[in-house]
Amino acid sequence: MGWLTKDFETAPCEVEVSHCFDSLHAHVKFLNGAVINPGDEVQVQGPPVMAPYGEVVREQRIARIARASKLEQLWTRMTGDFEFMELCEFSFSEEVTL
């Protein structure tokens, strides 16, 4: 992997989609031990995994991992904290408690 080039790899994975009252999530677990680094992109192959309400669905799939170049990794590490702040929601109230 160079400073400007991307590498690609495929990995078997398990996709878990939960659509329950207590939990609404989608997780991908790599079955070959692949590790995702800052700036990497993962695309799971196949049709969307749909879970009816109240169920958890697990399916085996193949994922395509686009490894970030060294420059992209550096940029992601430098700017990641700023982008995280966009996810935060702040609320200020005028109510004063004594």
C-alpha positions in Angstrom: 0.0 0.0 0.0 1.4 3.3 -1.0 0.8 6.9 0.0 -1.8 7.5 -2.8 -3.0 4.0 -3.8 -5.7 1.9 -2.4 -5.7 -1.9 -1.9 -8.8 -4.1 -2.1 -9.6 -7.4 -0.4 -12.6 -9.6 0.1 -13.5 -11.3 3.4 -16.2 -13.6 4.5 -18.5 -12.0 7.1 -21.7 -12.4 9.1 -24.3 -9.7 9.0 -26.6 -9.3 12.0 -29.6 -7.1 11.8 -31.9 -6.5 14.8 -35.2 -4.9 14.6 -36.5 -5.2 18.1 -38.1 -2.9 20.7 -34.9 -3.0 22.8 -32.4 -2.8 19.9 -32.2 -1.5 16.4 -28.8 -2.2 14.9 -26.8 -3.8 12.1 -23.4 -5.3 12.7 -20.8 -6.9 10.4 -18.4 -9.5 11.9 -15.4 -10.6 9.7 -15.0 -14.3 9.9 -11.3 -14.3 8.8 -10.1 -11.8 11.4 -9.9 -8.8 9.1 -9.4 -5.5 10.9 -10.8 -2.2 9.7 -8.6 0.9 10.1 -9.5 4.6 9.9 -10.5 5.6 6.4 -11.2 2.0 5.1 -14.5 1.4 3.4 -16.6 -1.8 3.6 -19.2 -2.9 1.2 -21.2 -6.0 1.9 -22.2 -7.9 -1.3 -25.7 -9.2 -1.9 -29.3 -7.9 -1.4 -30.2 -5.9 1.7 -30.7 -7.9 4.9 -34.2 -7.2 6.1 -35.4 -8.1 9.6 -39.1 -8.1 10.5 -40.1 -6.3 13.6 -39.2 -8.3 16.8 -36.6 -10.5 15.1 -32.8 -10.7 14.7 -31.5 -12.0 11.3 -28.0 -13.3 10.7 -26.7 -14.0 7.3 -23.3 -15.1 5.9 -22.0 -12.7 3.2 -18.8 -11.6 1.4 -17.5 -8.1 2.1 -15.3 -6.0 -0.1 -12.8 -3.9 1.9 -11.2 -0.9 0.2 -8.1 -0.1 2.3 -7.4 3.6 2.6 -4.1 4.9 1.4 -1.5 6.1 3.9 -2.5 9.7 3.1 -6.2 9.0 3.6 -5.5 7.2 6.9 -3.5 10.3 8.1 -6.2 12.7 7.1 -8.9 10.6 8.8 -7.0 10.5 12.0 -6.4 14.2 11.9 -10.0 15.2 11.1 -12.0 12.4 12.7 -12.6 14.2 16.0 -14.1 17.2 14.3 -16.5 15.1 12.3 -17.5 13.2 15.5 -18.6 16.5 17.0 -21.2 16.8 14.3 -22.9 13.7 15.8 -23.2 15.4 19.2 -26.3 17.2 20.1 -26.1 20.0 22.7 -29.1 21.5 24.4 -29.1 24.6 26.6 -32.1 25.5 28.7 -33.0 28.9 30.1 -34.6 27.3 33.2 -32.6 28.1 36.3 -33.0 25.8 39.4 -32.3 27.2 42.8 
